[in-house]
Amino acid sequence: MMEIASVSFPEVFILLGFSERPSLEPILFIFVLGIYVVSVLGNGIIIVVSCVDVHLHTPMYFFLVNLSFLDISFSTSIVPQFLINLWGPQKAISYGGCVIQFYISHWLGATECVLLAVMAYDRYAAICRPLHYTAIMHPKLCCSLAFASWLGGLTTSVMPLIMQLACVDTSFNEVEMYVASFIFVVLPLGLILVSYSRIAWAVLKIRSAEGWRKAFNTCSSHVAVVALFYGSILFMYLQPARRNSHEEAKLVALFYAVVTPMLNPLIYTLRNKTVKKALRHIVLENCDSGGT
């Protein structure tokens, strides 16, 4: 008969965070709160504008809505608890709360990796297969790709939890984590690089400056978001161990969890004339209806 060992879990975890610098915490609280509000508003505006304006009912903006909703969810899974710890003397999180936060952030992070690869494929189809773009990126495929992104991230997040609850040998967890990291981090990055290598090859064949400009406008926002996302991940996990690496890791983790979701809507709106035009149209329409 299998003997199940009795394992005790801590009731709470003490979150040190930036507690060794208490004078920094009020400033950091205001900074993080401001960024969180801007992030939620910015991503929320993209969702509303993309859903309301019929000109934005395209695969690109469908995936952008998914990315914006994901960014809101990711920030909300981490930032409120962080703000509570910064504001008050209580620097703790319950065991259950820690587990929930870990698995939700893991789920959303893996989902974003896959979703960014899907968006890269969409850009590849738009530039390299323009005549067949509508047939390739039809609504059913777009919904399937978005669903696969969310489901894939959820699967890799809950699998270790399921194995622990099933009392499976947890030494297998390490192997599972390496496999999941390859499938949901390395493989999507490889697909992104392949997509953009094909895009670059196609752009080099374009003779006109107007064609180069259109290709640049089509891809630049997505490239910037990918660079921010994967740049933060690579810096966190590939930096060499040194004396001040722990402090740097805190700042990079803060940037990844708080700043990046705020920058994504700014990148997509500041360089996107279509979104700005749609937003301006909605605002003016509401002003006119309110005036009458």
C-alpha positions in Angstrom: 0.0 0.0 0.0 1.3 3.5 -0.9 2.0 5.6 2.2 1.2 9.3 1.8 3.5 11.5 3.8 1.9 14.2 5.9 3.1 17.5 4.5 2.6 20.8 6.4 2.4 24.1 4.6 3.1 27.6 6.0 0.0 29.7 6.7 1.6 32.9 5.3 4.6 34.0 3.4 6.5 37.1 4.4 7.1 39.3 1.3 10.3 41.3 1.9 10.0 43.2 -1.4 11.6 46.7 -0.9 11.1 46.7 2.9 14.8 47.2 3.5 14.3 50.7 2.0 11.1 51.9 3.8 11.6 55.5 2.6 11.2 54.2 -1.0 7.9 52.5 -0.4 5.5 55.5 -0.5 7.1 56.8 -3.7 7.0 53.3 -5.2 3.3 53.0 -4.1 2.3 56.1 -6.0 4.5 55.1 -9.0 3.0 51.6 -9.3 -0.6 52.8 -8.7 -0.3 55.4 -11.4 1.1 52.9 -13.9 -1.5 50.3 -13.0 -4.3 52.9 -13.6 -2.8 53.9 -16.9 -2.4 50.2 -17.9 -6.0 49.3 -17.2 -7.3 52.5 -18.9 -5.1 52.1 -21.9 -5.8 48.4 -22.5 -9.5 49.0 -21.7 -9.6 51.7 -24.4 -8.1 49.4 -27.0 -10.7 46.7 -26.2 -13.6 49.1 -26.4 -12.4 50.9 -29.6 -11.6 47.6 -31.3 -15.0 46.2 -30.4 -17.0 49.3 -31.3 -15.4 50.5 -34.5 -16.2 48.1 -37.4 -13.1 49.1 -39.3 -11.1 47.4 -36.6 -12.9 44.1 -36.9 -9.8 42.4 -38.4 -7.6 39.5 -37.2 -4.9 41.9 -36.1 -7.2 43.8 -33.7 -8.9 40.6 -32.6 -5.6 39.3 -31.3 -4.8 42.8 -29.9 -8.0 42.7 -27.9 -6.9 39.3 -26.5 -3.5 40.8 -25.6 -5.0 43.8 -23.9 -7.4 41.7 -21.9 -4.4 39.5 -20.9 -2.4 42.5 -19.8 -5.2 43.7 -17.6 -5.6 40.3 -16.1 -1.9 39.9 -15.5 -1.5 43.2 -13.8 -4.6 42.7 -11.7 -3.3 39.3 -10.5 -0.1 40.9 -9.1 -0.3 44.7 -8.6 -3.2 45.0 -6.0 -1.4 42.6 -3.6 1.9 44.4 -4.2 0.2 47.8 -3.4 -1.2 46.4 -0.2 2.2 45.3 0.9 3.7 48.7 0.0 1.0 50.7 1.8 0.6 49.0 5.1 2.8 47.4 7.7 1.5 43.9 6.8 4.1 42.3 4.5 2.5 38.9 4.1 0.4 36.8 1.8 -1.6 33.7 2.7 -0.4 30.4 1.4 -3.6 30.0 -0.6 -3.3 33.5 -2.0 0.3 32.9 -3.0 -0.6 29.6 -4.8 -3.4 31.3 -6.7 -1.3 34.2 -7.7 1.5 32.0 -8.8 -0.6 29.7 -11.0 -2.6 32.6 -12.5 0.5 34.6 -13.4 2.1 31.5 -14.8 -1.0 30.8 -16.9 -1.2 34.3 -18.3 2.6 34.5 -18.9 2.5 31.3 -20.9 -0.6 32.5 -22.8 1.2 35.7 -23.8 4.1 33.8 -25.2 1.8 31.8 -27.5 -0.3 34.8 -28.4 2.7 36.8 -29.5 3.7 34.0 -31.8 0.2 33.8 -33.2 0.3 37.6 -33.8 3.7 37.2 -35.6 2.1 34.6 -37.9 -0.8 37.0 -38.6 1.8 39.7 -39.6 3.6 37.1 -41.8 0.3 36.3 -43.6 -0.5 40.0 -44.1 2.9 40.8 -45.7 3.9 37.6 -47.4 0.5 36.4 -48.5 -1.5 39.6 -48.9 -3.8 38.2 -51.7 -4.7 35.2 -49.6 -4.7 36.9 -46.2 -8.5 37.0 -45.8 -8.8 33.3 -46.7 -5.9 32.3 -44.4 -6.9 34.3 -41.3 -10.6 33.6 -41.4 -12.6 34.2 -38.2 -12.8 30.5 -37.3 -9.0 30.1 -37.4 -8.5 33.3 -35.4 -10.9 32.1 -32.7 -9.2 28.7 -32.7 -5.7 30.2 -32.4 -6.8 32.6 -29.5 -8.5 29.7 -27.7 -5.5 27.5 -28.1 -3.3 30.2 -26.7 -5.4 30.6 -23.5 -5.9 26.8 -23.1 -2.3 26.0 -23.7 -1.2 28.5 -21.0 -3.8 27.2 -18.6 -2.7 23.6 -19.2 1.0 24.2 -18.5 0.0 26.2 -15.4 -2.2 23.6 -13.7 -0.3 20.5 -14.7 2.2 20.6 -11.8 -0.7 21.2 -9.4 -2.6 18.2 -10.7 0.4 16.0 -10.4 0.9 17.0 -6.8 -2.8 16.5 -5.9 -2.6 13.1 -7.6 0.4 12.2 -5.4 2.6 11.5 -8.4 6.4 11.5 -7.9 7.1 15.2 -7.8 10.6 14.7 -9.0 9.0 14.6 -12.4 7.9 18.2 -12.0 11.3 19.5 -12.8 11.3 17.6 -16.2 7.7 18.9 -16.8 8.8 22.4 -16.1 11.7 22.2 -18.6 9.4 20.8 -21.3 6.8 23.4 -20.6 9.3 26.2 -20.7 10.5 24.9 -24.1 7.0 24.5 -25.5 5.6 27.8 -24.2 8.6 30.1 -24.2 11.4 28.9 -26.5 9.2 27.4 -29.2 7.0 30.5 -29.6 10.1 32.7 -29.7 11.5 30.5 -32.5 8.2 30.8 -34.4 8.3 34.6 -34.0 11.9 34.7 -35.4 11.0 32.4 -38.3 8.0 34.6 -39.1 10.0 37.8 -39.1 12.9 36.2 -41.1 10.3 35.4 -43.8 8.9 38.9 -43.5 12.3 40.5 -43.8 13.1 38.4 -46.9 9.8 39.5 -48.5 10.4 43.2 -47.6 13.8 43.1 -49.2 12.1 42.3 -52.5 9.9 45.4 -52.3 11.2 48.2 -54.6 9.1 51.1 -53.4 9.7 53.2 -50.3 5.9 53.2 -49.8 5.9 49.4 -49.6 8.8 49.5 -47.0 6.9 52.1 -45.0 3.7 50.0 -44.9 5.6 46.9 -43.9 7.4 48.8 -41.1 4.1 50.2 -39.8 2.5 46.8 -39.9 5.2 45.1 -37.9 6.9 47.7 -35.7 4.5 47.8 -32.9 4.5 44.0 -32.5 8.3 43.8 -32.7 8.5 46.4 -29.9 6.1 44.5 -27.7 8.0 41.2 -28.3 11.3 42.9 -27.5 10.0 44.2 -24.2 8.4 40.9 -23.2 11.2 38.6 -24.1 13.9 41.1 -23.2 12.6 41.2 -19.6 12.4 37.4 -19.4 15.9 36.9 -20.8 17.4 39.5 -18.5 15.7 37.9 -15.4 16.7 34.3 -16.1 20.0 34.6 -18.0 21.9 37.3 -16.0 25.0 36.0 -14.3 25.0 35.6 -10.5 26.7 38.5 -8.8 26.4 40.5 -5.6 23.7 43.0 -6.6 21.8 40.6 -9.0 19.0 40.1 -6.4 18.2 43.8 -6.4 18.4 44.0 -10.2 16.0 41.0 -10.4 13.5 42.8 -8.3 13.6 45.9 -10.6 13.3 43.8 -13.7 10.4 41.7 -12.2 8.7 45.0 -11.4 9.2 46.3 -14.9 7.9 43.0 -16.4 4.8 42.8 -14.2 3.9 46.5 -14.0 5.5 48.6 -16.7 5.3 46.3 -19.7 1.4 45.9 -19.6 1.2 49.7 -19.5 3.6 50.2 -22.5 1.8 47.8 -24.8 -1.3 50.0 -25.4 0.9 53.0 -25.8 3.0 51.3 -28.4 0.0 50.2 -30.3 -1.9 53.5 -30.2 0.9 56.1 -30.5 2.2 54.6 -33.8 -1.2 53.4 -35.1 -3.1 56.0 -37.1 -6.1 53.6 -37.5 -6.6 53.3 -33.7 -6.1 57.0 -33.1 -8.6 57.8 -35.9 -11.2 55.3 -34.5 -10.7 56.7 -31.0 -11.1 60.3 -32.2 -14.3 59.3 -34.1 -15.8 57.6 -31.0 -15.0 60.6 -28.8 -16.4 63.1 -31.3 -19.5 61.0 -31.8 -20.2 60.8 -28.1 -19.6 64.6 -27.7 -22.0 65.3 -30.6 -24.7 63.0 -29.1 -24.2 64.5 -25.7 -24.5 68.0 -27.0 -27.8 67.2 -28.7 
